[in-house]
């Protein structure tokens, strides 16, 4: 089934349409935030001389961040509109640059992934759980990873029953006609944001939500991320220890872990292939609030 047919049937969220709306918000401040988040998680100051693979490039802002940090970048996405977004950012900031290639492709296509060659950094943030075959796509991230290379992935946290309920919400959103989706968006948005607003108010910062409503710590848009969360389908999840164990089985060393504190959102994992650095204790977590 084609990408367009999947969206038409309600089997897939139109991620690219969401990213097209985000492009107008991309500015130097957001780009700097994206660069800093990459440097912080990868524990580097720049990516000079590195080959960077962006799996599921979406808006393209992290491909752009990697390129500005000095990497040679290869971006691909399954969604044609997401590819168009990444191309638009490339043309805006690095027109006709031979060191940044953008194309359509699928992480589930093993032959395609193998054809890309090897990379120092393989990056896929919030993508692999939307492929419809999460564990297969996670396994394929190892194919282009160099010896001593870095794998940085972010996977939705498994909340058990809550995750199953959100999956039902996402499925409903995508099956509804577009004009009726507002009846899913509004209650879902209130469910996600009202507790944060109340918490901020109780801690003496009632306007914090309004002040930060347009941005997140990675340079993204809170509203774009919320729509992505509400509509993002297919939808799979994993517990942090499941990803940790997968890494061990594949000869990867976990060097950085950032969780969503057991709540909604992504757990972030940075692995190194062939490293002699000991595995970190899975109980030592750096926590972050989702959205």
N, C-alpha and C positions, 0 to 999 in steps of 0.2 A: 504494500500500500504506500502511495506517495505521501510526502509531508503534508501537502495541501488536503489530500483526502482524509488524513488522520485528524486534521483540525476540523474539517467539515463534519466528520462523524462525531466529534466531541471526544476523540480519544487522545488529543494532544492540545496543550495550551499554546497559543500564538505568542511565544516568547519574543519573537522579533518585533511584533507590533508594540509590545511594552517597551522594548529598548529604543525603538524609533522615537518615542515620546521623550525618553530620557536624554537623547543626544543634544537637545536644545539646552539642557542644564549643564552640560560639560563645560567647565572653565578651568583656569589654571589652578585654582584652589583645590578642586576635586581631583585633578591630575596629581597634584603634590600629595594629597592624602593617599591616593592609590599607590604612588611610588613608595611612600613611607611605610604603608602596610606591607608591601612586598619585602622591603628591606628588613623590617622588624621580624617578620615570620621566617625569612630565609637567613637572617643573621648576616647580612652583607651590607656594604656601603654602596655598591653598584653592581652591574652585571656585565661590565666590559669584557669582551672576548668570549661571552657565553652564548650558547644556542638555547633559545627559550621557545617551548611549544605550549601554545594556549589552546587547550581542548575545550570547545564550546565557548568561543570568544565573546558571545553575546553582544554587548554594546561596543566592545573593543577597547574599553578604557584601560584594562590591565595589560593588553598587548601594547597599547600606547605607552603605558608606564614602563614596561620592560624595555621597550625600544629607547625611551628617553634615558633609561639607566644604562644604556650601552649595549644591550643584547641584540643579536640577530634573531628575529622573531618569525615564527610560523604560526599563523592563526587559522583555525578552521571551526566550522559550526555546521550542524545538521540543518538548521533553520535558514532558509535563503534570506529572509529579512534581517536576521542577525548578521549574516555575512555582509549584507549591504551596509549595516551600521558600522561594522569594523572597517570596511572599505572607505566609508565616508570619513571616519576619524583619521585613517591613514592619509587620505588625500588632503585633509585639512592641515595635518601637522607634518607629514613625511611624504609629500607627493613624489611619485616615481622613484621611491627608495627601493633599491634592490635587496636591502637587508631586512625587509619586512614583506612577507608573502601572506596573502589572505585567500582562502578558498573554501568551497563547500565540501564537507566530508563527514563521515560518521565514525565515532570511536568504536562502534560495533563491527565495523568492516576491518577485519584483521589484515587483509592484504593491503588495504589502503594505509593503515597505521604503520605497517612494516615498511612501506614504500617511502615513508617520510625521512628515514635515516635515524640518527641518534642525537640526543639532546642533553645538555648539562642540567637544564631545569624543565621538568614537565609539570604543568600547572593546569588544574581544573577545579574551579571554585563553584560549588553549588550546581553542578551539571550532571554528574554521573547517575544520580538518583532520579533523573528525569528521562533516562533513555529507554525505560521499559525492560532493561536487563542490567540492573545495577552491578551485580557481582562480575558479570562478564566484562562490562565496561571498565570496572576497577582493575580487573586482571590485565586488560589491554593497555593500561597506562604504563605497565612495565616494559612493553615491547620497544618503545623508542628511548628508554632511559639508559644513559651511559653508565658504565662502571664509575662509582663514586659520584654519580649524578644525584640530583635532588628532586623528589616528587612531592608536590604540594597539592593536596586535595581537601575539599570540604564536603561533608556528607551530612544530610539531615539526621538529626538525633531521633532515636527510637524512643517514643514515649508510651509505647504499649497501646492502651485503649484510646488515648487522646490522638495518637497518630492515625489509628483506624478511623476515628471520627473525622479528622481533617481530610483524610483521603476521600471520604464520602462527600464532604463539602466541595472539594476540588472537582470531583467527578460531576457533581450537580452543576457547578459553575460552567463547566465546559459543554455540558449537554443542553443548557438553557439557551434560548435565543438571546442575542446580545442585549436587546433592550431590557430583558428581565434579570440580567446579572446583577443589577444594582441591589436587588433584594437579597443577594448573597454577600455582596461587597460591604454594604452598610453594617449589618449585624456582625460580620466577621471583623471589620475594622474596629468597631467599638469593643468587641471582645479582646482584641489584641492591644488596643491603646488605652482604654479606660483604666485598667489596673496600673499602668505606668503613670498616667496622669494623677491618679489618687496617691500613689507612692511618692511622687515628686512633691505633691501638695503637703502630705504628712511630714515630709522632710524639709519643709520650708522653701521649696522651689516650685511654686505653682505654675510659673511661666516657662519652665525648662522645656516642656514638651513643645510649646509653641515656638520657642527659640530654635529648637533642634529639629523641627518637623521635616525640614527639607533635606537633611543630610545624615549620613551615618559615618562611622569611623573609617570606612574604606573609600570614601569619596562618592559613594552611591547616593541615591535618593530614597528616603524613607517610604514615600508613597509608591515609587516604582517597586521597591522591595516587598511592600505589603501586597500589591497586586500580584506580583510574582508568587508570593506565598499562597495567597488565596486561590489563584488559578493554576498554579504549577502542577501539571499532570502530563505524563505518568508520574507517580510518586512512590518512592521506596525509602526506607530508613535503615539505620544500623546503629547499634550500640558502640560506644568508643572502643570497648574491649574487643569487639568483633573485627574492627578495622586494624587494631593493634595486632591481633593474632594473625590476621591475613598478612600483614607486613612481615612478621617473623617467619611465616611459612615461605615467603618469597625472598628471603635474604635481605630484608630492608631493616634499617635501624631507625626507630622513631627518635627524632631529635627535638621536636617541638610539638606541643599539643595545646590547643585552645578550645575550650568547650563552651556550650551555651548554658552552662550551669544546670543541666538536666531538663531544660525547658524547650521551647520552640526555637528552631533555627538550626544552624550548621555547627558541627564539631570540625575543627580544622586540624589537619595532620601534616607534618613535614617529615618525610622519610629520606634517608640517604642509602644508596645502594653500595654495598661492599665496604661500608665504614666500620672502623674498629671502635667507634664511640659506643659505650655500653647502652643498652636499652634503658630508657627512663622508666621509673616506677609509674604505673598507670594511675596511681592515686595522686600524683603530683600534677595537678591540672591548673591551667590559667583560665579563669572563668570570664565570660563576657555575656552581656545581656543581648538577646536576639532583637533585631530591628532597632 
